Amino acid sequence: MITPVLPTYARAALSFERGEGSYLFSKDGTRYLDFGAGIAVSSLGHVHPHLVAALTCQAQKLWHTSNLYQIDGQERLARRLIEATFADTVFFTNSGAEAIECAIKMARRFHWANGMPERHRIVTFEGAFHGRTLATIAAGGQPKYLEGFGPNMPGFDQVPFADDEALRNAISEETAAILIEPIQGEGGIRSVPGERLRQLRELCDRAGLLLIFDEVQCGIGRTGRFFAHEWAGVTPDIMAIAKGIGGGFPMGACLAVEKAASAMTVGSHGSTFGGNPLAMAVGNAVLDIVLADGFFDRVRSSALLLSQKLARLKDEHPAIIEEVRGLGLMLGLQCRPKNTDVISACHEERLLAIAAGDNVVRLLPPLTVNPAEISEALECLDRACLSLEKAGAVQALA
C-alpha cells in the first residue's frame, strides 16, 4: 500500500522538532549538529532571530497579493541584489528549479527576439544538477533522474566536465547558451577552475552565446564570497539562485544583465507565488546579515579552520577518506567506503551530513558556524571513521 506521502524520498529514520543555530533537536530531545543545513538552505542556521523577527512582522501585516500588484519587498530586494552583483534585473521564484527554468526561457527568447529562433539549444556538463522539472532534469542529463519520464525534453547538449574538444564540437548554429555550476553540489563538490570559467566567458563572447551560472547551492556566501564566480573574476549574463537566499524560507531568483533580459516583456513569464511578501521579508533579512561588514571574512576564517581540520582527518583515516575537496563552507569528503555508510556512522555520532555524487559526503554547515562547533563536528567525524575502521577490521577477520 502506498504511503500517505508519495514515497519518492529515501528518508533517514530521523525527525526533528526544533532547531537552534547549528543544531537540530529530535522529539526526544537528542541534539544533532547540522552540517547539511537543509542542503545549503539554512544559511544562517536554524531560527535566526533576525529572520524570525522579519517573518513575524510581515506575517502580521500581509501574506499574499500575487504579482498583479506591486510588491515593495520585491523592489527593495531586487535593488539590493543588483547593487551587490553584475545584474540589472531580477525575477523572483519559489525554488532553484524555477530560477533555472526562467534562465532557460530567457536565453531562448533573447535569440528569438534577435531574429535567430533556431538558437535554442543549451550546452551543459556531465555531473550537473539543475533541478527536478522536465526541463531541468534534461539539462542535468543524469540517467537516474531521467529514467521513466518519457523522451528527454529536447534542447540540451551535455559534454564531459573538462573536455575542451567536446565543448567546441557541441557548439553549433543552434546553440543559445552555456549553463554551468561554478561548483557542482549534487555532482560531488567538483569546483570549476577559475581559468575554465574565464575561458567559457571568452567563448560565449566570441560565439554570441549567453553564459548562465547556476549558483543555487554555491551562492549567498557559501564559498566565502557573495557568489562563487567572483573568485574567478568573471560575470555571467544570467544567474539562478535559491537555497541560501531564503535562509530556510522557500525562494529563488533569476538575475540577469539588461541585454539578456531585454526580450522578457509583459506576459512572457510569471509566477503566482514568486516574490510574495513573506519571502521578500526573509530574503531582505538574509541580506542584512550576509552583506554586513566582516561577514564573508568570518565565513572564510571558518572555512579555513574546517578545511585544515579535514585535511588532518584525511591523513589520520586514509582507509575512509580519499580526498577533501571544495571551497569555503561547501566541502566534500570523497570516501573509500560507501558514502551512505559514512553518513550513517555520522548519524550515530549525532552529526548530519549529505550524500553527493562521486561517492562524496557533503559538509554544508550554516555560514554562522563557530570554531567550537567545527571542532565538535571533527570529533564526530573522527569517531565515525574509527567505527567504520573497526567494523571493516571485524569483517576482514570474519
C-alpha positions in Angstrom: 0.0 0.0 0.0 1.3 3.4 -0.9 2.2 5.8 1.9 0.2 9.0 2.5 3.3 11.0 1.5 4.4 10.0 -2.0 7.4 7.7 -1.4 10.0 9.5 -3.6 12.5 10.1 -0.8 14.9 7.7 0.9 14.5 9.4 4.2 16.7 8.8 7.2 14.9 7.4 10.3 15.2 10.9 11.9 12.6 13.5 12.7 13.3 16.9 14.2 11.0 19.0 16.4 13.0 22.3 16.6 16.3 23.9 15.7 18.6 26.4 17.2 21.6 27.8 15.4 23.7 25.0 14.1 21.7 22.3 15.9 18.6 20.3 15.4 16.7 18.5 18.2 14.6 15.3 17.8 11.3 14.8 19.6 13.1 13.0 22.5 15.5 16.0 22.9 18.5 14.4 21.2 20.8 17.1 19.8 22.3 16.8 16.3 25.0 19.1 14.8 23.6 20.1 11.4 26.4 20.1 8.8 23.9 19.8 6.0 21.9 22.9 6.7 18.9 21.5 4.7 21.1 21.2 1.6 22.8 24.6 2.0 19.4 26.3 2.7 19.6 27.2 6.3 22.5 29.6 5.6 22.2 31.5 8.9 21.4 28.4 11.0 18.0 27.5 12.5 15.6 30.1 13.9 17.9 33.0 13.4 16.3 35.8 15.5 16.6 38.5 12.8 14.9 36.2 10.2 12.2 35.2 12.8 11.5 38.9 13.5 11.3 39.8 9.9 8.9 36.9 9.0 6.8 37.5 12.1 6.4 41.2 11.4 5.4 40.6 7.8 3.1 37.7 8.7 1.1 40.1 10.9 0.6 42.5 8.0 0.3 40.8 4.6 1.0 37.3 3.2 0.0 37.4 -0.4 -1.4 39.6 -3.2 0.1 38.0 -6.3 2.1 39.7 -8.9 -0.9 41.5 -10.2 0.2 44.3 -7.9 3.4 46.0 -6.9 5.2 44.4 -4.0 7.5 46.8 -2.2 9.7 44.0 -0.8 10.5 42.8 -4.3 11.7 46.3 -5.3 13.9 46.5 -2.3 15.4 43.1 -2.6 15.9 43.4 -6.3 17.8 46.7 -5.9 20.0 45.2 -3.2 20.9 42.2 -5.3 21.6 44.4 -8.3 23.8 46.7 -6.2 25.8 43.7 -5.0 26.2 41.8 -8.3 26.6 42.0 -12.0 22.8 42.1 -12.6 20.5 44.8 -13.9 17.2 43.0 -13.2 15.7 40.2 -11.1 12.8 37.7 -11.4 11.7 36.1 -8.2 10.7 32.4 -8.0 9.9 29.8 -5.3 12.8 27.4 -6.0 16.1 26.8 -7.7 14.5 24.8 -10.5 12.1 27.6 -11.2 15.0 30.0 -11.4 16.8 27.7 -13.9 13.6 27.4 -15.9 13.4 31.2 -16.1 17.1 31.3 -17.2 16.4 28.8 -19.9 13.4 30.7 -21.2 15.3 34.0 -21.1 18.2 32.6 -23.1 15.9 31.2 -25.8 13.8 34.3 -26.0 16.9 36.5 -26.3 17.9 34.8 -29.5 14.3 34.6 -30.8 13.9 38.4 -30.3 17.1 39.0 -32.2 16.0 37.1 -35.3 17.6 33.8 -34.5 14.9 31.5 -33.2 17.0 28.5 -34.3 19.4 29.3 -31.4 17.6 27.4 -28.7 20.0 24.7 -27.5 22.0 24.9 -24.3 25.3 23.2 -23.5 25.5 21.7 -20.1 28.1 19.5 -18.3 28.3 15.9 -17.0 27.6 15.6 -13.3 25.4 18.7 -13.3 22.2 19.0 -11.3 19.8 21.9 -12.2 16.5 20.7 -10.7 13.7 18.2 -11.0 11.4 19.6 -13.6 11.3 18.0 -17.0 13.5 20.8 -18.5 16.0 20.9 -15.6 16.5 17.1 -15.5 17.1 17.2 -19.2 19.6 19.9 -18.6 21.3 17.9 -15.9 21.4 14.8 -18.1 21.8 12.3 -15.2 20.1 9.0 -16.2 18.9 8.3 -12.6 16.7 11.4 -12.8 15.6 10.9 -16.4 14.5 7.3 -16.2 10.9 6.6 -16.7 9.8 10.1 -17.7 9.5 9.6 -21.4 11.5 11.2 -24.2 14.0 13.7 -22.8 13.0 17.3 -23.3 15.0 18.5 -26.4 17.4 21.4 -26.4 20.3 20.3 -24.3 23.7 19.1 -25.3 25.8 17.7 -22.5 29.6 17.4 -22.6 32.2 15.9 -20.2 33.1 18.1 -17.2 36.5 19.3 -18.6 36.7 18.3 -22.3 37.5 21.3 -24.4 37.2 19.5 -27.7 33.8 18.1 -26.8 32.7 21.5 -25.8 33.8 23.1 -29.1 32.1 20.3 -31.0 28.9 20.7 -29.1 28.5 24.4 -30.2 26.6 24.9 -33.4 24.4 27.4 -35.1 21.6 26.3 -32.8 23.4 26.9 -29.6 22.0 29.7 -27.4 23.9 29.5 -24.2 26.2 27.6 -21.9 24.9 26.6 -18.4 27.3 25.6 -15.6 27.5 25.4 -11.8 30.8 27.1 -10.7 30.9 24.3 -8.1 28.8 21.1 -8.6 27.0 20.2 -5.5 25.0 17.1 -6.2 27.7 16.1 -8.7 30.2 15.7 -5.8 31.6 19.1 -4.8 33.5 19.5 -8.0 34.9 23.0 -8.5 35.3 24.5 -11.9 38.8 26.2 -12.0 38.7 30.0 -12.4 40.6 29.8 -15.6 37.9 27.5 -17.0 35.2 29.9 -16.2 37.1 32.7 -17.8 37.6 30.6 -20.9 33.8 30.0 -21.0 33.2 33.7 -20.8 35.5 34.4 -23.7 34.0 31.6 -25.7 30.5 32.9 -25.2 31.5 36.4 -26.2 33.2 35.2 -29.4 30.3 32.9 -30.4 27.5 35.3 -29.4 26.2 32.9 -26.7 24.8 33.7 -23.2 26.7 32.4 -20.2 24.4 31.1 -17.4 25.6 30.3 -13.9 23.7 28.0 -11.6 24.6 29.3 -8.1 21.6 27.8 -6.4 23.8 25.8 -4.0 27.1 27.6 -4.1 25.9 31.2 -3.8 24.9 33.6 -1.0 28.3 33.4 0.8 28.7 29.7 0.7 32.3 29.9 -0.7 33.3 33.0 1.4 32.2 35.5 -1.3 28.7 36.6 -2.1 28.8 34.3 -5.2 31.3 31.6 -6.2 32.0 33.1 -9.6 33.5 36.1 -8.0 36.6 34.1 -7.2 37.3 33.7 -11.0 36.7 37.4 -11.7 34.1 36.7 -14.4 30.4 37.5 -14.6 27.6 35.6 -16.3 24.7 37.1 -18.4 22.1 35.2 -16.4 22.3 33.5 -12.9 19.9 31.3 -11.0 20.0 31.5 -7.2 17.9 30.0 -4.4 18.5 27.9 -1.2 20.6 30.3 1.0 18.9 33.5 -0.1 15.8 32.4 1.9 17.6 31.1 4.9 15.1 28.3 5.1 12.1 30.0 3.5 11.3 28.8 0.0 12.5 31.3 -2.6 14.8 31.7 -5.6 15.6 34.3 -8.2 16.9 34.7 -11.7 19.4 37.6 -12.1 20.3 39.0 -15.5 22.0 41.8 -17.3 19.8 44.1 -19.3 20.9 42.7 -22.7 20.0 39.1 -21.8 16.7 40.1 -20.2 15.5 42.6 -22.9 13.1 40.2 -24.6 11.3 39.2 -21.3 8.4 41.5 -21.8 4.9 41.7 -20.2 3.3 38.2 -20.3 6.4 36.3 -21.3 6.9 34.8 -17.9 5.1 34.8 -14.5 4.6 33.2 -11.1 1.6 33.2 -8.7 3.7 32.9 -5.5 7.1 34.0 -6.6 8.3 37.1 -4.7 5.4 37.1 -2.2 5.7 39.5 0.7 6.7 36.7 3.2 9.6 35.5 1.1 10.8 39.0 0.3 10.8 39.9 4.0 13.0 37.0 4.8 15.2 37.5 1.8 15.9 41.1 2.8 16.7 39.9 6.3 19.2 37.4 5.0 20.9 40.2 3.0 21.0 42.3 6.2 23.3 39.7 7.7 25.4 38.4 4.8 26.1 41.8 3.3 27.2 43.3 6.6 30.8 44.3 7.0 33.0 41.4 8.0 30.5 38.6 7.4 32.3 37.0 4.5 35.6 37.4 6.3 34.2 35.3 9.1 33.0 32.7 6.6 36.4 32.4 5.1 38.0 32.1 8.5 35.6 29.3 9.5 36.2 27.6 6.1 40.0 27.7 6.6 39.7 26.1 10.0 37.3 23.4 8.8 39.4 22.6 5.7 42.6 22.4 7.8 40.9 20.0 10.3 39.5 17.9 7.5 43.0 17.6 5.9 44.3 16.3 9.2 41.3 13.9 9.5 42.1 12.5 6.0 45.7 11.9 7.0 44.5 10.1 10.1 41.9 7.9 8.3 43.2 7.2 4.8 41.1 4.0 4.6 38.0 6.1 4.9 38.7 9.5 3.3 40.4 9.6 -0.1 40.1 13.3 -0.8 38.9 16.6 0.7 37.5 19.0 -2.0 35.5 22.1 -2.3 35.7 25.8 -1.4 34.6 27.8 1.6 31.9 26.1 3.6 31.0 23.9 0.6 33.3 20.9 1.3 33.2 17.3 0.3 34.8 14.1 1.5 35.4 11.6 -1.3 35.1 8.3 0.6 36.5 4.8 0.1 33.6 3.1 1.8 30.1 3.9 0.6 29.3 7.5 1.4 25.9 6.4 2.8 27.7 4.2 5.3 29.8 7.1 6.3 26.7 9.3 6.7 25.0 6.6 8.8 28.1 6.4 11.1 27.9 10.2 11.4 24.3 10.0 12.4 25.3 7.6 15.2 27.6 10.4 16.4 24.9 13.0 16.2 26.3 14.7 13.1 24.2 15.4 10.0 25.9 15.4 6.6 24.6 14.8 3.0 25.5 12.4 0.2 26.6 13.6 -3.2 27.8 12.0 -6.5 31.3 10.5 -6.9 30.8 8.8 -3.5 31.1 12.1 -1.7 29.9 13.2 1.7 28.9 16.9 1.6 29.6 19.2 4.5 27.5 22.4 4.3 27.3 23.9 7.7 25.5 27.2 8.4 27.6 30.1 7.4 27.4 31.2 11.1 29.1 28.1 12.3 31.7 28.8 15.1 35.1 27.3 15.9 33.7 25.2 18.8 31.1 23.7 16.5 33.7 22.9 13.9 35.8 21.2 16.5 32.7 19.2 17.6 32.0 18.2 14.1 35.5 16.9 13.6 35.3 14.9 16.8 32.1 13.3 15.5 33.7 12.6 12.1 36.7 11.1 13.8 34.6 8.7 15.9 32.5 7.8 12.8 35.7 7.0 10.9 37.0 4.9 13.8 33.8 2.9 14.0 33.9 2.2 10.3 37.5 1.2 10.5 36.7 -1.2 13.4 33.8 -2.6 11.5 36.0 -3.2 8.5 38.6 -4.9 10.6 35.9 -7.2 12.1 34.6 -8.0 8.6 38.1 -8.8 7.4 38.7 -11.2 10.3 35.3 -12.8 9.7 
